[in-house]
Amino acid sequence: MNDQLSKAEIGKDAVQHVVEAATTTAGQVASILATALKDVADVLGGFASEVFAIRDSARQTSAEADDPAD
């Protein structure tokens, strides 16, 4: 029995390993980007909530300052 691999099989194995490595790397990068986008959305959402709270406080303060009962 001949245990040697043919050049074609060696080439196929090399290509297969490259494709597997590239796919794994692309998946890891996509995961990193997805997590980063989620984190950015979280931070922007928190900022928007703060802006709304500041706006409401400013409106309330303005209404209290305009109240003739004081």
Backbone torsions as a table, in degrees:
resi	resn	phi	psi	omega
1	MET	NA	137.0	-178.8
2	ASN	-95.6	115.7	-177.0
3	ASP	-91.9	1.6	-178.7
4	GLN	-80.1	144.5	176.9
5	LEU	-87.9	144.7	177.3
6	SER	-76.5	160.7	178.4
7	LYS	-60.9	-35.5	179.4
8	ALA	-64.3	-42.2	-179.8
9	GLU	-68.9	-39.3	176.9
10	ILE	-61.8	-44.6	178.0
11	GLY	-62.6	-42.9	178.0
12	LYS	-60.6	-44.2	179.4
13	ASP	-63.6	-40.3	179.1
14	ALA	-64.1	-45.6	178.8
15	VAL	-62.7	-42.1	-179.9
16	GLN	-60.2	-44.6	-179.7
17	HIS	-65.9	-38.3	177.8
18	VAL	-64.5	-44.5	179.7
19	VAL	-63.6	-42.8	178.5
20	GLU	-62.2	-44.4	179.7
21	ALA	-64.5	-43.0	179.6
22	ALA	-64.3	-41.3	179.8
23	THR	-64.8	-44.4	178.2
24	THR	-61.7	-44.1	179.8
25	THR	-63.7	-44.6	178.9
26	ALA	-61.2	-40.2	177.6
27	GLY	-64.0	-41.3	178.7
28	GLN	-65.7	-42.6	178.6
29	VAL	-63.6	-43.6	178.6
30	ALA	-61.1	-39.7	178.4
31	SER	-65.1	-42.9	178.1
32	ILE	-61.4	-45.9	-179.3
33	LEU	-64.8	-40.7	179.5
34	ALA	-63.4	-41.9	178.3
35	THR	-65.3	-41.6	179.3
36	ALA	-63.4	-43.2	179.0
37	LEU	-63.6	-39.2	177.5
38	LYS	-63.0	-43.9	179.8
39	ASP	-63.8	-41.0	178.1
40	VAL	-63.4	-43.7	178.6
41	ALA	-61.7	-40.2	177.2
42	ASP	-60.5	-47.7	-177.9
43	VAL	-64.9	-44.1	179.0
44	LEU	-65.0	-37.2	176.5
45	GLY	-63.8	-41.4	176.5
46	GLY	-63.2	-41.4	177.9
47	PHE	-62.6	-44.4	179.3
48	ALA	-61.6	-40.6	178.0
49	SER	-61.8	-41.3	177.7
50	GLU	-63.9	-41.5	179.2
51	VAL	-61.8	-43.6	178.9
52	PHE	-63.4	-41.5	179.3
53	ALA	-64.8	-41.1	178.1
54	ILE	-64.6	-43.4	178.8
55	ARG	-60.2	-44.8	-180.0
56	ASP	-64.5	-40.2	178.1
57	SER	-64.6	-40.8	179.0
58	ALA	-65.1	-41.1	178.3
59	ARG	-63.7	-43.1	-179.2
60	GLN	-65.0	-43.1	179.5
61	THR	-64.4	-40.9	178.8
62	SER	-65.0	-41.7	179.3
63	ALA	-65.0	-38.6	179.2
64	GLU	-68.5	-34.8	179.5
65	ALA	-71.2	-31.2	179.7
66	ASP	-85.0	-7.9	-176.5
67	ASP	-68.9	118.7	-177.5
68	PRO	-72.6	-8.4	179.7
69	ALA	-70.0	-19.3	-177.5
70	ASP	-82.9	NA	NA
